[in-house]
Amino acid sequence: MTQAFSSLRINSDRLLDAFNQLALIGATADSGVDRPSLSEAHLAARKWLHEHIEASGFEFRTDGAGNHSAVLPCDEPSAPTLILGSHLDSVPNGGRFDGALGVMAALEVLKTLRENRINLKVQIEAMDFTDEEGTLVGLLGSAALAGHLSKENLEKPRGGRERLVEGMMRAGLTEAGMLSAARKPETLAGYLELHIEQGKRLEKSGTDIGIVTAIVGIWSYKLTFLGKADHAGSTAMEDRRDASLGASAFTLAAREMVMRDFPNCVVNVGKMEFAPGAFNIVPAQVDVSLEFRSPDAAEFERLNQALLNLAGEQAVRFGLGLQTEFFGKHAPSLMDTDVRGAFANACDELGLSHMPLPSGAGHDGQSLADLCPVGMIFVPSVDGASHSPREFTKWEDCVNGANVLLQAALRLGM
Amino acid sequence: MTQAFSSLRINSDRLLDAFNQLALIGATADSGVDRPSLSEAHLAARKWLHEHIEASGFEFRTDGAGNHSAVLPCDEPSAPTLILGSHLDSVPNGGRFDGALGVMAALEVLKTLRENRINLKVQIEAMDFTDEEGTLVGLLGSAALAGHLSKENLEKPRGGRERLVEGMMRAGLTEAGMLSAARKPETLAGYLELHIEQGKRLEKSGTDIGIVTAIVGIWSYKLTFLGKADHAGSTAMEDRRDASLGASAFTLAAREMVMRDFPNCVVNVGKMEFAPGAFNIVPAQVDVSLEFRSPDAAEFERLNQALLNLAGEQAVRFGLGLQTEFFGKHAPSLMDTDVRGAFANACDELGLSHMPLPSGAGHDGQSLADLCPVGMIFVPSVDGASHSPREFTKWEDCVNGANVLLQAALRLGM
């Protein structure tokens, strides 16, 4: 890599200006944004992006899944494409940084490359993927681009079919278009994404950049502890088969076990539902919404077995029945080692500290990881806030991330 | 007590015949009854009772609260009244024995006294109280009779105002009537009730009769454990403030503490509500519906303090906030020692084993306990089933209970 290339930097003021313009669209009173995918606010943000791309002199592209992008072509029209990107949709009442930073940084990288007349061996495309957050389907645009999207995904979306159909009509999208947005793997040189961490590990360790090792997989279950409804006054304590005891003991023990035996994994009991659910009736049934994540496929199997064993043990301990209903899984996605190396070299060159990190959250990269080399970097989130208007990343950290993205793209695209 | 009186027995066949006729009204396919207070089925049962009382040659009475009764007057018109009774209403899809046994046994005692020309020093009244179970207000008829009923009780009934008003219209009752049904304490000689146990203590110990020591009081709270909603993938386990941990640890620890330190008391976590309540979000808030019961006022204060301390400790342990909202209380009601003695003597005379027991459930006696001497006896419930079509008591146990009621009434009324 020549000295000229390695001294290239993005334009912080230009990036900040564009970032701030975008943050006004769907803005909430508490400095957040409310741009659920294909909502009016989200489509307004996309309209702004479309105009901004064309006003910046780039070719604008969209596909059957509604993904929006700017293209910086290379001299060789048949060269594969290195995609840089993220998403403009937010969770309801989310923050300004999640997704938006990655899209605007990708576009800023394109601007920097073009104004410095850098001619890479790949096409570079700055991408805004549709519905990363899952208010409709989740990782929708990237799954469509990767050819993973199925008719079933669209028939039973997690946000409800009605909401999806309304959003598609609003955006002028069709199911046939969605299902035909796949790109051929040979056209893809890779996918790079800059994102905020959504956790505290970088902040706590004082590290500038997290280089993602893997996007964790997610398995989820509904566990049902079954006891017996009894009069909560006249039934002696020792005669009760109280479903709350199994659910409570499992919740505590699962946390302890994961922290002790599976330090790379996380577990969450996000909800319990009690039946009959009255002050004066011993709970006959408690449904537990269980989710756990691991960056490693083999560890997942062990964790899964350990959690199910634990639930069974707690049910026996309190004289309860147990039903387990599997709710679904995403496999963990390993990030490409060459891309990780390019990120690390870029950090070293820029004088930025870095550390390897798994991503506990899902990202569009996991849709693409079996098609092409994929890598992600994180920048620190103040107090780890995520999916909240409190979400905040210092601007210098945002600029650091954009420069690492630029330098990694240069390394991979030369 | 003369030998002639102590050899008196109720007529088992006559009681069984009346009990079975009543059990057909509002009967469900699974041998239970569905007679919520002032429902069509409940009013049909009361119509049957009214006719049965008059066909049996007793004076029928009803009051402004809809309480139905049969009266066996004594020679002295100004003598106070010893009430024997229970209730004909049931919980939704309840059992045949709860309440109905006590009313029919009371009426059978009157029949036995009259056919044996027993002239007591008190009026004897066999009473069916309105809405013992609380599908409308709870202990409504007995509270009205005791003069405890307030306009507020009728304005915010636990079953909802609309349901109460509909029921009152159906039964031809008015608020003014309800509030004017109070009797003067000096007109009451006492209140005796036979009821099924609704627990397993008699069955497990092989005891014929439980002599109630106190009707337990009930205190209830909503405890709210407050944490922080975070991304359940990207937030490290040790950084979470997970409200489910406080709620779960409290639930387990409260049970252990009550069983260890408060063996006469019970505690129930009947419901938890999670917010936001999603698979992939760390619970920010868990509302715990807590109820606890004690037969002893001083112990109540200690139990209350111990439970609130425990909740506070578990909140601190997991870095959570805690809000406590007091939902209400009923004080425990001590049963009269003379009445308990009369029951014990009656059991001894009848060759029946007996044991003292607190009543974990509420009963109409608690409305009357500060007006006149009150006592209750329990007969064994098979498997402790209660508020369920599975509710069952062997007929010989029902007959034993009715004979103890008769003999206690003789002892108290001579």
Boltz contact constraints between the chains, C-beta under 6 A:
constraints:
  - contact:
      token1: [A, 198]
      token2: [B, 231]
      max_distance: 6.0
  - contact:
      token1: [A, 198]
      token2: [B, 234]
      max_distance: 6.0
  - contact:
      token1: [A, 199]
      token2: [B, 234]
      max_distance: 6.0
  - contact:
      token1: [A, 199]
      token2: [B, 235]
      max_distance: 6.0
  - contact:
      token1: [A, 200]
      token2: [B, 239]
      max_distance: 6.0
  - contact:
      token1: [A, 220]
      token2: [B, 279]
      max_distance: 6.0
  - contact:
      token1: [A, 231]
      token2: [B, 198]
      max_distance: 6.0
  - contact:
      token1: [A, 231]
      token2: [B, 361]
      max_distance: 6.0
  - contact:
      token1: [A, 231]
      token2: [B, 386]
      max_distance: 6.0
  - contact:
      token1: [A, 231]
      token2: [B, 387]
      max_distance: 6.0
  - contact:
      token1: [A, 232]
      token2: [B, 268]
      max_distance: 6.0
  - contact:
      token1: [A, 233]
      token2: [B, 293]
      max_distance: 6.0
  - contact:
      token1: [A, 233]
      token2: [B, 360]
      max_distance: 6.0
  - contact:
      token1: [A, 233]
      token2: [B, 361]
      max_distance: 6.0
  - contact:
      token1: [A, 234]
      token2: [B, 198]
      max_distance: 6.0
  - contact:
      token1: [A, 234]
      token2: [B, 199]
      max_distance: 6.0
  - contact:
      token1: [A, 234]
      token2: [B, 360]
      max_distance: 6.0
  - contact:
      token1: [A, 234]
      token2: [B, 361]
      max_distance: 6.0
  - contact:
      token1: [A, 235]
      token2: [B, 199]
      max_distance: 6.0
  - contact:
      token1: [A, 237]
      token2: [B, 259]
      max_distance: 6.0
  - contact:
      token1: [A, 237]
      token2: [B, 266]
      max_distance: 6.0
  - contact:
      token1: [A, 239]
      token2: [B, 200]
      max_distance: 6.0
  - contact:
      token1: [A, 244]
      token2: [B, 251]
      max_distance: 6.0
  - contact:
      token1: [A, 244]
      token2: [B, 269]
      max_distance: 6.0
  - contact:
      token1: [A, 248]
      token2: [B, 248]
      max_distance: 6.0
  - contact:
      token1: [A, 248]
      token2: [B, 251]
      max_distance: 6.0
  - contact:
      token1: [A, 248]
      token2: [B, 252]
      max_distance: 6.0
  - contact:
      token1: [A, 249]
      token2: [B, 252]
      max_distance: 6.0
  - contact:
      token1: [A, 251]
      token2: [B, 244]
      max_distance: 6.0
  - contact:
      token1: [A, 251]
      token2: [B, 248]
      max_distance: 6.0
  - contact:
      token1: [A, 252]
      token2: [B, 248]
      max_distance: 6.0
  - contact:
      token1: [A, 252]
      token2: [B, 249]
      max_distance: 6.0
  - contact:
      token1: [A, 259]
      token2: [B, 237]
      max_distance: 6.0
  - contact:
      token1: [A, 266]
      token2: [B, 237]
      max_distance: 6.0
  - contact:
      token1: [A, 268]
      token2: [B, 232]
      max_distance: 6.0
  - contact:
      token1: [A, 269]
      token2: [B, 244]
      max_distance: 6.0
  - contact:
      token1: [A, 270]
      token2: [B, 278]
      max_distance: 6.0
  - contact:
      token1: [A, 270]
      token2: [B, 279]
      max_distance: 6.0
  - contact:
      token1: [A, 270]
      token2: [B, 281]
      max_distance: 6.0
  - contact:
      token1: [A, 271]
      token2: [B, 274]
      max_distance: 6.0
  - contact:
      token1: [A, 271]
      token2: [B, 277]
      max_distance: 6.0
  - contact:
      token1: [A, 272]
      token2: [B, 272]
      max_distance: 6.0
  - contact:
      token1: [A, 272]
      token2: [B, 274]
      max_distance: 6.0
  - contact:
      token1: [A, 274]
      token2: [B, 271]
      max_distance: 6.0
  - contact:
      token1: [A, 274]
      token2: [B, 272]
      max_distance: 6.0
  - contact:
      token1: [A, 277]
      token2: [B, 271]
      max_distance: 6.0
  - contact:
      token1: [A, 278]
      token2: [B, 270]
      max_distance: 6.0
  - contact:
      token1: [A, 279]
      token2: [B, 220]
      max_distance: 6.0
  - contact:
      token1: [A, 279]
      token2: [B, 270]
      max_distance: 6.0
  - contact:
      token1: [A, 279]
      token2: [B, 289]
      max_distance: 6.0
  - contact:
      token1: [A, 279]
      token2: [B, 291]
      max_distance: 6.0
  - contact:
      token1: [A, 280]
      token2: [B, 291]
      max_distance: 6.0
  - contact:
      token1: [A, 281]
      token2: [B, 270]
      max_distance: 6.0
  - contact:
      token1: [A, 289]
      token2: [B, 279]
      max_distance: 6.0
  - contact:
      token1: [A, 291]
      token2: [B, 279]
      max_distance: 6.0
  - contact:
      token1: [A, 291]
      token2: [B, 280]
      max_distance: 6.0
  - contact:
      token1: [A, 293]
      token2: [B, 233]
      max_distance: 6.0
  - contact:
      token1: [A, 360]
      token2: [B, 233]
      max_distance: 6.0
  - contact:
      token1: [A, 360]
      token2: [B, 234]
      max_distance: 6.0
  - contact:
      token1: [A, 361]
      token2: [B, 231]
      max_distance: 6.0
  - contact:
      token1: [A, 361]
      token2: [B, 233]
      max_distance: 6.0
  - contact:
      token1: [A, 361]
      token2: [B, 234]
      max_distance: 6.0
  - contact:
      token1: [A, 386]
      token2: [B, 231]
      max_distance: 6.0
  - contact:
      token1: [A, 387]
      token2: [B, 231]
      max_distance: 6.0
